[in-house]
Every structure is written in C-alpha cells, then in structure tokens.
C-alpha cells in the first residue's frame, strides 16, 4: 500500500485520540478534548490534482511546515489521486 497522509505531533497522543483521527481523517478535533491541537506540527496529504506534480507537499495544518520528498537514485515519488474526503 501507499502512505496517503502524515500527521506529526510534538506530544504523545492517547490511544483514543489516535483512533479518532484514524476514524475521522478529514476532522482535526472532536471539539471536546482538543488540548493536543497545540502540539500539531503538520498535516501532509499526499494527494494531487492535475498535471503539476512536484515533490513539495503543502502543510495543511496552517503551520507552514511544507515538506519536500527526496528519493534514492532512480526512484520516483508517486502521489495518490484519491483524497481522504
């Protein structure tokens, strides 16, 4: 399989929060227990639209931690055409 999304946090998350994010990939918080939101470093979804495929992935958390994907020689980056929604 492919990795289609990465979320990175500064603090450890409880099992229930991890399960919440797994079950609700398009929602960042349940609005009841969102103390962990401040420790979010970034969200990178490896999806693209159109023909402009680059190795730069925008941080969707609004923390401006865009990333660049590097590969070994003769390897390639293949992004999904499907989204989490």
C-alpha positions in Angstrom: 0.0 0.0 0.0 0.9 3.7 -0.2 1.1 6.2 2.6 -1.6 8.8 1.8 -1.3 11.1 4.8 1.1 12.0 7.6 0.2 13.9 10.8 3.1 14.9 13.2 2.7 16.0 16.8 5.1 17.3 19.4 3.4 15.4 22.2 2.3 11.8 22.5 -1.4 11.1 21.8 -3.7 8.8 23.7 -5.0 5.7 22.0 -8.5 7.2 21.9 -7.2 10.3 20.1 -5.2 8.2 17.6 -8.3 6.1 16.9 -10.4 9.3 16.5 -8.0 10.5 13.8 -8.0 7.2 12.1 -11.8 7.0 12.0 -12.2 10.7 11.0 -9.3 11.6 8.6 -10.9 14.9 7.5 -11.6 16.2 11.0 -8.8 17.6 13.2 -10.6 17.7 16.6 -13.7 16.3 18.3 -14.0 19.8 20.0 -14.4 18.2 23.4 -10.9 17.1 24.1 -8.6 19.2 21.8 -5.8 20.1 24.1 -3.4 18.2 21.8 -4.2 20.5 18.8 -1.5 23.0 20.0 1.1 20.3 19.7 0.3 19.6 16.0 3.4 20.2 13.8 1.8 19.5 10.4 -0.5 17.5 8.2 0.7 16.4 4.8 -1.8 14.6 2.5 -0.1 13.0 -0.5 -2.8 13.8 -3.0 -2.6 15.9 -6.1 -4.8 17.2 -8.9 -4.0 18.0 -12.5 -0.6 17.7 -14.2 1.5 19.8 -11.8 3.1 17.0 -9.7 6.0 18.3 -7.6 7.9 16.8 -4.7 6.8 19.6 -2.4 3.9 18.8 -0.2 2.0 21.6 1.5 1.3 21.5 5.2 -2.5 21.6 5.6 -2.3 22.5 9.3 -1.6 26.2 8.6 1.7 25.8 10.5 3.6 26.4 7.2 5.8 23.3 7.5 5.8 22.4 3.9 8.0 19.4 3.1 10.0 18.1 0.2 10.2 14.4 -0.7 13.6 13.1 -1.6 14.2 9.7 -3.1 17.2 7.4 -3.7 18.7 7.4 -7.2 16.3 6.1 -10.0 13.3 6.1 -7.6 10.2 8.2 -8.1 7.5 9.9 -6.0 4.0 8.6 -6.8 1.2 10.6 -5.2 -2.4 9.4 -4.9 -5.2 10.8 -7.0 -7.7 9.9 -4.2 -8.4 12.2 -1.2 -9.3 11.5 2.4 -12.7 13.1 1.9 
